[in-house]
Amino acid sequence: MTDTTQWIPVALSTSIEPGTSAGTKVHGDEYVVWRDDRGKPHVWEDRCPHRGMRLSFGFVRGDQIACLYHGWRYDSAGQCRLIPAHPDLDVPKTIKVPTFAVAEAGGLIWASQSQDADPKTVPDLPDNLFSVRSLYVDAPLDGCRDHLAEVTPPDMEPAELTALSPLCLQRTAAGSMLVIAFQPLSPDRTALHILVSASADSQTRAHLAIWATGLRFSLENSFARVA
């Protein structure tokens, strides 16, 4: 993450169920997004301090996540609490996974490198948005954002996109709201998390899902021509 105060969308809320984890990237760095059994989201560096195994390959138990390799277990603050090979060991406080500030709003999980990031600065979105899908596109973020300003999704009248933040665009037309949040995976790869207002009917949602599939190809082809 480059701007430590910036909130970056790292997953659709619906894509991370309680007790599960998933790996992702931001600016080329690897992160694990996971929920404890109570549903609270966490975003950490995706690396066990022991042997560097990705924690996203591990398993969640209660409010802790354990590494798949040797079972080292970490609490919700990233502190190692158990080393199975030495169960009676008082684990040193230095064995800790770097963690990031997390907020959940508008059907998205957001992360910031700054632990002091203000959750009130997360884009103001309704909580009842419906997840359409996440797209993983081989195209830079700026190119994706510029391209989307020129297209009109199905079942929506032409309308300007409103920038709620540098990483979140909103289009409102005919009583429906479309939200596209951008996750910079790397300089040439971007994730687009697409949501629509809950008031959109099932036909509109289906059309948007199909449109999103074609959108990935148009974005990648547009970037290839420019490159």
N, C-alpha and C positions, 0 to 999 in steps of 0.2 A: 504494500500500500504506500503510495507516494505522499499524498496530502493526509497527514495523520489525523486531521479533524473531520475529514470527509466520510460520510456514511456511504458504504458500498453495498449494493444488493448482492448476496451470495447464494440465495436459493429461494424458490417459492416455498411458502410455509407448508403447503400440502405435500411437498416432495420429501420432507424429513419427518417421519412419524416418531412418536415417543419410543425410546429404547433403540433408535437406529442412528447410523452415522453415514456420511458421504464425504468423499474427497472433492476438492475444487481448487481453483487457482485464482489469484489476483496479482496482476502484473508479473506473472511468471512464478510467483511464490506459492507453495502448496499449503492448503488449509484443510482442516477437518471441520465439518459442520455436523453437530450431533445434538440430539435431545436426550435429556435424562428421562427416567420413567414417569416423571410428573409433567413432562412436556416442555420444560424450560430449554430454550436453545442455547448452544455454546459454539463459539468459533475459536479455534486454536491453531497454532502451527501444527502441521500434519507430520509430526516426527516424535517418536519416543526418544528421550534423551539417552537411553541405554545403548541401542544398536542402530538407531535411526529408522526403524520400521515405521511405516505409515500407520498412525493411529486409526485412520479411516478403515483399515482392515480389521480392527479390533472389535470388541463387543462391549455393550453398555450393560451395567448392572446397577440399578438404582440411580444414584446421582454420581456414579463414577464410570470411567471408561478404562478398559484394560487393553494393553498391547497384545496382539495376536502371537508375537514371537515368544516372549518369556512370561507373559501375564502380569507385567508390572502394572499396577492399578493407580489411577490418578483421580483426585476428587474434583469437584466443580470449579475449584480455584486453580487447577492445574498442578497441585502439589501431589507428589508420589506418596501413597499411603501404604502400599503393600508390595513387597518383593517376594513372590512365592517361594523362591529357593532359600530365602532367609526370613521366614515368617515372624521371627522374634526380634528382628532388627528394628531399631529406632531409626527410621529412614531419614537421612540428612535433608534439611530444608532446602538445600541447593539443588536437589533433584526435582525440577519443576518445568512444566511445559509453558512456553510463552502463550498467553491468552489475549483476546481482544474484546473490546466493548461490543455488546450485542443489543440490538433492539428488534422488535417484531412489530410491524405495522403495515397495513394495506395489503395483507396477504403475502408479505415478503419478510425474509430474515436479512437484516442489515448488520454490517460489522464496521467498526472503526478501529484504527490502530491506537488511537488515544483513549485511554481508560477514562479520561475526563470529558469525552465527547458528550454533548447534551442531547439526550433522546428527543427533545423538543424540536431539534433541527432536522429530524428525519422528515422527508417529504410528507405533506399532509394529504393522506389518502383515506378513503372509506375503508372500514374494517371488513366489509362484506363483499369484497371483490372476488370474482370467480377465476380460478387459475385456468388459463388456456393451455399453455405449455412453455417450456424453456427451449430456446434454440441455441445451438453452439455453432457459430459461424466463423469460417476462415476469412475474416475481414476485420480491419481496424475499427475501433469504436467510432471515431469521427466520421468515417465513411458510412457506417451503419446509420448514424444519427442523421446525416445529410440526406441519405437515400429515403429514409422514412418520411422526411418532410415533403416528399414529392409524390407519395402514393396514398391511395384511399382504400382502407380495408373494406371488405364486403359488408353489406347491410348498414353502412355508415355513410352519411352525407359528407361531402368534402368539408373539412374544417381544419383550422390551423392547430398545430400541435403546441401545447403550452409546456414550457420547460419548468418543472417543479424543482429541479436541481440539474446539475450537469449530467447526471446519470439517470434521470427519470423524466419521461415525456408523457403527457396526457392529452387525449383527444376526446372531446365531448360533442356528440351530435345525435339528433333524433332521440334524446333521452337516454342514450347509452354512453358509458365512459370506457374508453380503451386506455390502458396503461402499459407502457413498455419501459422496463428498467434495464439498464445496461451494466454488465459486469465485465470489466477489462481483464480478460484471462491472460493475455500477453499482447505485445505490440501489434500483432497481426491476427489476433483471435478474440472474439467477443461473444459473451452469452447474453441473449435477450430473454428476459423473463416477462411473459405476456399475460395480462389479466384483463378482465372485462367486468363491468358492473353486474351485480347479481340480478338486476332487472332484465338483462338480455335473455331472450328466450333460447331454447335448446337449439333451434335452427341457426340462430346467429352464432352461438358458441361453436357449433359444428363447422359452419362456414369459416369462422376465424381460425380454427385448427387446421383446416385444409389450406387456407391462405398463408398461414405461418410456414407450412412446409415449402410452398413455392417461394416465400419470401427469402428463405435461406439460400436457395439457388440464385435468385436475382441479386442478392447482396454479394455473394461470392463471385458471380459473373461480372458484376459491376466493378468490383475491386480488381479482378484479374485484368480487365480491359485497361484500367487506369495504370496498374503496375506494368 
